[in-house]
Amino acid sequence: MLLFLIGALRAVIEMLGLSLLGLAAMALLAGERRQENMIYRLFELLTRAPRRLVVSLLPGRERPLLAGVLCFCALFAAWILLAAWRLKLA
């Protein structure tokens, strides 16, 4: 059961990480009109909670690019740690 929960959590973290990458790609592609793009808004909705958590930990609150990069790094580190834990249990 624990292996399933670890796998499910890894899947959620992976989805959030890929959504952050998609958000960055759409920001580059759509430019100034990105708020009009439905896909960009979907990615923004999916990643809002982890980005807010990272922003609350940053000393300067007006750094969305840094918050996005740090959020992706934190998600990647959590994904790797969960993978190591799963291998240890299996």
C-alpha positions in Angstrom: 0.0 0.0 0.0 2.8 2.4 0.8 4.5 1.8 -2.5 1.2 2.7 -4.2 1.0 5.9 -2.2 4.6 6.9 -3.0 3.9 6.2 -6.7 0.7 8.3 -6.7 2.5 11.2 -5.0 5.3 10.9 -7.5 2.7 11.1 -10.3 1.2 14.2 -8.9 4.6 15.9 -8.4 5.5 14.9 -12.0 2.3 16.4 -13.3 3.0 19.7 -11.4 6.6 19.8 -12.8 5.5 19.2 -16.3 2.8 21.9 -15.9 5.5 24.3 -14.7 7.5 23.6 -17.8 4.4 24.0 -20.0 3.7 27.3 -18.2 7.2 28.6 -19.0 6.9 27.4 -22.7 3.5 29.1 -23.1 4.8 32.3 -21.5 7.6 32.3 -24.1 5.3 31.5 -27.0 2.4 33.7 -26.2 4.3 36.7 -24.9 2.2 39.6 -23.7 -1.1 38.0 -24.6 -0.5 34.9 -22.5 -3.4 35.7 -20.1 -5.8 35.3 -23.0 -4.5 31.8 -23.7 -6.7 29.0 -22.2 -3.8 26.5 -22.0 -1.6 29.0 -20.2 -4.4 29.7 -17.7 -4.9 26.0 -17.1 -1.2 25.6 -16.3 -1.3 28.6 -14.1 -4.3 27.2 -12.2 -2.6 23.8 -11.7 0.7 25.3 -10.4 -0.8 28.1 -8.3 -0.5 26.4 -5.0 3.1 25.2 -5.2 4.2 28.6 -6.6 2.5 30.4 -3.8 4.2 28.2 -1.2 7.6 29.0 -2.8 6.8 32.7 -3.0 5.9 32.8 0.7 9.4 31.4 1.5 11.2 33.9 -0.7 12.4 37.2 0.9 11.6 39.2 -2.2 8.0 38.6 -3.1 8.0 40.1 -6.5 10.1 37.5 -8.4 7.8 35.2 -10.4 10.6 33.8 -12.5 12.8 32.9 -9.5 9.7 31.4 -7.8 8.9 29.3 -10.8 12.5 28.0 -11.1 12.8 27.3 -7.4 9.4 25.6 -7.4 10.5 23.3 -10.2 13.7 22.5 -8.4 11.8 21.7 -5.2 9.4 19.5 -7.1 12.2 17.7 -8.8 14.1 17.1 -5.6 10.9 15.7 -4.0 10.4 13.5 -7.0 13.9 12.1 -6.7 13.6 11.6 -3.0 10.4 9.7 -3.4 12.0 7.5 -6.1 14.9 6.7 -3.8 12.5 5.9 -0.9 10.4 3.6 -3.2 13.5 1.8 -4.3 14.6 1.3 -0.7 11.2 -0.2 0.2 11.0 -2.5 -2.8 
